[in-house]
Amino acid sequence: MGSKTFGAVTFRVYPNDHQPRHVHGFYSGIEVIVDLLGETTVVSNRRKAIKPGTAKLSDVKHILKVAAEHCDELKALWEEHHD
């Protein structure tokens, strides 16, 4: 497993995980699966991508914002753990 932390947000990549390229973002007791698309595009639109389902929208947006700001680093982290 690889991880990177930016401020209070930690992103993890699991080596046996599946496509598409994505990271798991953790902040304030929640987890968001963030797909890494294009240059700085990040989305979280998978079914059950946010845990718990009652997570505050502001926390989810914070994770997505940090992911977008560090998209290149997160894509490199994914590539490092997936051939």
C-alpha positions in Angstrom: 0.0 0.0 0.0 1.2 3.5 -0.8 0.0 6.7 0.9 0.5 10.4 0.7 -0.7 13.0 3.2 -1.4 16.6 2.4 -2.4 18.6 5.5 -5.1 16.6 7.3 -6.0 14.5 4.2 -4.4 11.1 3.6 -4.7 9.3 0.3 -4.0 5.6 -0.1 -3.5 3.3 -3.1 -3.9 -0.4 -2.7 -1.7 -2.5 -5.0 -4.4 -5.1 -5.7 -7.0 -2.5 -6.5 -8.8 -2.3 -9.8 -9.0 0.2 -12.7 -9.9 3.0 -13.2 -7.0 4.9 -11.6 -8.2 6.1 -8.2 -7.2 6.8 -4.6 -8.9 6.5 -1.3 -9.0 9.8 0.5 -9.4 9.9 4.3 -10.3 13.0 6.3 -12.3 13.7 9.5 -13.5 10.1 9.9 -14.7 9.7 6.3 -13.4 7.9 3.2 -14.0 9.0 -0.4 -12.9 7.0 -3.4 -11.5 9.6 -5.9 -11.1 8.8 -9.5 -8.1 10.5 -11.1 -9.0 11.7 -14.6 -7.2 14.0 -17.1 -4.8 16.7 -15.9 -6.4 17.9 -12.7 -9.9 16.3 -12.9 -11.0 14.3 -10.0 -14.5 12.8 -9.4 -16.2 10.7 -6.8 -19.3 9.4 -8.5 -19.2 5.7 -7.8 -21.9 3.9 -6.0 -20.9 3.7 -2.3 -17.8 5.9 -2.9 -18.4 7.9 0.3 -18.3 6.2 3.7 -20.2 6.8 5.8 -23.1 7.8 3.7 -23.9 10.5 6.2 -20.5 12.3 5.7 -20.7 16.1 5.6 -20.7 17.5 2.1 -18.0 20.1 3.1 -15.7 17.3 4.2 -16.2 15.4 0.9 -15.6 18.7 -1.1 -12.4 19.2 0.9 -11.0 15.8 0.0 -11.8 16.4 -3.7 -10.2 19.9 -3.6 -7.0 18.5 -2.1 -7.0 15.7 -4.6 -7.3 18.1 -7.5 -4.5 20.3 -6.1 -2.2 17.2 -5.9 -3.5 15.2 -8.9 -0.1 14.7 -10.5 1.4 13.3 -7.3 -1.6 11.0 -6.7 -1.5 9.7 -10.3 2.2 9.0 -9.8 1.4 7.2 -6.6 -1.1 5.0 -8.5 1.4 4.2 -11.2 4.0 3.3 -8.6 1.8 0.6 -7.3 0.3 -0.6 -10.6 2.2 -1.7 -13.7 
